[in-house]
Amino acid sequence: MDWSTKAWESIEEIYTQILNLSFIKELTSGTLEREKFNFYLEQDSIYLAEFGKVLAGIACKLDKSEHRKIFLSFALDTVAVEQALHQFYLQNRKKVVEASPSCLLYTCYIHKQLATTSIEEAVAAILPCFWIYKKVGDYILENQIPGENQYQNWIDTYGGDEFSEAVELAIDICNELAKGTTICNQNKMIDAFVMASKLEWMFWKSAYEMEEWPVKSNIIYV
Ligand SMILES: Cc1ncc(C[n+]2csc(CCO)c2C)c(N)n1
């Protein structure tokens, strides 16, 4: 069994719980409140900016030029997706938004992986972002209520064939890196994959709840 098969089997339960989230159910039916979706997009904008930096950082550490090329193209795609979705849904709103606790946790986790773990573990930590979104995008496409869905543009970004190639490349690179490393490190890669999958679940849950910080501040800038 290759590394990615074991990795996906390790998160089957988390994936099922993602599909059962109200955010995903209502995104599928198109009934998700716009306020919740906008909250998600604003948080996602923070996430994508950090994710793009991590992808570029991973590229710097990869030995094979082919892998570097792919990760740099992922980093560019991330900026493009961020701009396109946000232009479409938020019309370039320039509100200053603070990262929610879950968003901060996720972005700090991937930065921590890049800064302090093996390159294999860092790559494994970014795979759920690709793979889970592909699966969720396809699931929504298949289970959509036919007709108008105000979130069609978002759904089409991740569901369908266009995004498949990137996901397959990311999975293949993980399998190749896993093959070239120790069993111990392969298991650490699984841990990273599972942790990032939990953080994907938390990200959607926190968007639906429009998660706030449990303590407030009254910042006065100079
Ligand atoms: C929390 C969160 N997780 C995953 C994605 C999906 N995603 C973000 S960047 C990227 C790679 C290339 O665009 C993919 C698949 C998201 N938007 N937000």
The ligand as a Gaussian input file, in Angstrom:
#p B3LYP/6-31G(d) Opt

LIG

1 1
 C       -8.664000      26.540000       4.560000
 C       -8.467000      26.156000       3.135000
 N       -7.951000      24.959000       2.845000
 C       -7.751000      24.593000       1.565000
 C       -8.062000      25.446000       0.534000
 C       -7.852000      25.031000      -0.896000
 N       -6.654000      25.550000      -1.488000
 C       -6.078000      26.673000      -1.086000
 S       -4.645000      27.010000      -1.938000
 C       -4.765000      25.615000      -2.842000
 C       -3.722000      25.210000      -3.831000
 C       -3.728000      25.913000      -5.138000
 O       -4.652000      26.903000      -5.327000
 C       -5.921000      24.931000      -2.487000
 C       -6.339000      23.701000      -3.084000
 C       -8.603000      26.711000       0.864000
 N       -8.948000      27.616000      -0.068000
 N       -8.789000      27.038000       2.158000

